[in-house]
Amino acid sequence: MRIPPLLVHAAAVLALASATPAGQAGDADAAFFQRARVAQYAVQGAQAPGPGHEALGFWADAAGATRVRYAWGARPREIPLAVTDAGDGDFALRFPNGLVLDVTVQDDALRVRDRSGGYDKRFEWKYEGPVAGRGTACGACVDEPDAADFVRRHFAGR
């Protein structure tokens, strides 16, 4: 039995794709999220999930690696954000489309705003865990009293 050339070509492409570093990045990210801790913040007063829901997850591990995830909407979608220095102890979050939001830790909350003045919101620590005895505890989550310091220590001035 002869294998059609198209199937041979497709198998070769799949083998090359699975051997590339990009294929390994998923494993590296999975390992990171297993060992990291997270401080979760959400827009004050927004019901999750709901149309006004916005949340930021600040992930860091003991080795200094960090990730930031932004989630939004009634059926939450999530994307990774890049972190850059914004000066004065603040930091900035860069979206894949180029939008930059500056973040200032204010007491136990985060003030998040764009540079044109059109977006200015307060994000507060977000509880992730059982409610009324239902749900699962978040072992990776940073407790409320430690969350603002966690964000300062791992993200401010980067």
C-alpha positions as CSV (number, residue, x, y, z in Angstrom):
1,M,0.0,0.0,0.0
2,R,1.4,3.4,-1.0
3,I,0.9,6.4,1.2
4,P,-0.3,9.5,-0.7
5,P,2.3,12.3,-0.8
6,L,0.0,14.8,0.8
7,L,-0.3,12.6,3.9
8,V,3.5,12.2,4.1
9,H,3.9,16.0,3.8
10,A,1.2,16.7,6.4
11,A,2.9,14.2,8.8
12,A,6.3,15.9,8.3
13,V,4.8,19.4,9.0
14,L,3.1,18.1,12.2
15,A,6.3,16.4,13.4
16,L,8.3,19.7,12.8
17,A,5.6,21.8,14.6
18,S,5.6,19.6,17.7
19,A,9.4,19.7,17.9
20,T,9.7,23.5,17.9
21,P,10.3,25.6,21.0
22,A,6.8,27.1,20.5
23,G,5.4,23.7,21.2
24,Q,7.4,23.5,24.4
25,A,6.2,27.0,25.6
26,G,2.9,25.5,26.6
27,D,4.6,23.0,28.9
28,A,6.8,25.8,30.4
29,D,3.7,28.0,31.0
30,A,1.9,25.1,32.6
31,A,4.9,24.5,34.9
32,F,5.0,28.2,35.8
33,F,1.3,28.4,36.7
34,Q,1.7,25.2,38.9
35,R,4.5,26.8,41.0
36,A,3.4,30.5,41.0
37,R,1.2,32.5,43.3
38,V,-1.4,35.0,42.1
39,A,-3.0,38.2,43.3
40,Q,-6.4,38.6,41.7
41,Y,-8.0,42.0,41.3
42,A,-11.3,43.0,39.7
43,V,-13.2,46.2,38.9
44,Q,-14.9,47.5,42.0
45,G,-18.7,46.7,42.0
46,A,-18.7,44.6,38.8
47,Q,-20.5,41.3,39.0
48,A,-18.4,38.3,37.8
49,P,-19.2,37.1,35.3
50,G,-21.2,40.0,33.8
51,P,-21.0,42.6,31.1
52,G,-18.9,45.0,33.1
53,H,-16.6,42.4,34.5
54,E,-12.9,43.1,34.3
55,A,-10.2,41.3,36.2
56,L,-6.4,41.2,36.4
57,G,-4.4,38.3,37.7
58,F,-0.8,39.1,38.7
59,W,1.3,35.8,38.8
60,A,4.8,35.5,40.1
61,D,7.1,32.6,41.2
62,A,10.0,32.4,43.6
63,A,12.5,32.6,40.8
64,G,11.2,36.1,39.7
65,A,9.2,35.0,36.6
66,T,5.9,36.9,36.2
67,R,2.8,36.9,34.1
68,V,-0.3,39.1,34.0
69,R,-3.6,37.9,32.7
70,Y,-6.6,40.2,31.9
71,A,-10.2,38.8,31.8
72,W,-13.4,40.5,30.8
73,G,-17.0,40.1,29.9
74,A,-20.1,38.1,30.7
75,R,-18.5,35.0,29.3
76,P,-15.0,35.8,30.4
77,R,-12.2,35.8,27.8
78,E,-8.6,36.1,28.9
79,I,-5.4,37.4,27.4
80,P,-1.8,37.8,28.5
81,L,-0.4,41.3,29.0
82,A,3.2,42.5,29.0
83,V,4.6,44.5,31.9
84,T,6.8,47.6,31.5
85,D,8.1,50.3,33.8
86,A,6.0,53.5,34.0
87,G,8.3,55.3,36.4
88,D,7.7,56.6,39.9
89,G,7.2,53.1,41.3
90,D,4.3,52.5,38.9
91,F,4.2,50.0,36.1
92,A,2.3,49.7,32.8
93,L,0.4,46.9,31.2
94,R,0.7,46.5,27.4
95,F,-2.1,44.8,25.5
96,P,-1.5,42.8,22.3
97,N,-3.1,45.6,20.3
98,G,-0.7,48.2,21.7
99,L,-3.0,49.8,24.3
100,V,-1.0,50.7,27.4
101,L,-2.6,51.1,30.9
102,D,-0.7,52.6,33.8
103,V,-1.1,50.9,37.2
104,T,-0.6,52.5,40.6
105,V,-0.9,50.6,43.8
106,Q,-3.0,52.8,46.1
107,D,-3.4,51.4,49.6
108,D,-4.9,47.9,49.0
109,A,-6.3,48.6,45.5
110,L,-5.0,49.3,42.0
111,R,-5.7,52.4,40.0
112,V,-5.6,51.5,36.3
113,R,-5.8,54.2,33.7
114,D,-4.9,54.9,30.1
115,R,-2.7,57.8,29.0
116,S,-5.5,59.7,27.2
117,G,-7.7,60.0,30.3
118,G,-10.6,57.9,28.8
119,Y,-10.1,54.9,31.1
120,D,-9.6,55.2,34.8
121,K,-10.8,52.4,37.1
122,R,-10.2,51.1,40.5
123,F,-9.5,47.3,40.8
124,E,-9.9,45.7,44.2
125,W,-8.6,42.4,45.6
126,K,-10.8,39.6,44.4
127,Y,-11.7,36.6,46.5
128,E,-11.2,33.2,44.7
129,G,-12.6,30.3,46.7
130,P,-15.7,28.7,48.2
131,V,-18.8,30.7,48.7
132,A,-21.4,29.4,51.2
133,G,-19.6,26.1,51.3
134,R,-19.6,25.6,47.5
135,G,-16.5,25.8,45.3
136,T,-12.8,25.1,45.6
137,A,-10.2,26.9,47.6
138,C,-7.5,28.7,45.6
139,G,-4.2,27.4,46.9
140,A,-2.2,29.7,44.6
141,C,-4.0,32.9,45.6
142,V,-2.4,35.6,47.7
143,D,-4.6,36.6,50.7
144,E,-6.0,40.1,50.8
145,P,-3.6,41.6,53.4
146,D,-0.6,40.5,51.3
147,A,-1.9,41.2,47.8
148,A,-0.9,44.9,47.3
149,D,2.7,44.2,48.7
150,F,2.9,41.1,46.4
151,V,2.1,43.3,43.3
152,R,4.5,46.0,44.4
153,R,7.3,43.5,45.1
154,H,6.9,41.6,41.8
155,F,5.7,44.2,39.3
156,A,6.4,47.9,40.3
157,G,9.6,49.5,39.0
158,R,10.2,46.8,36.4
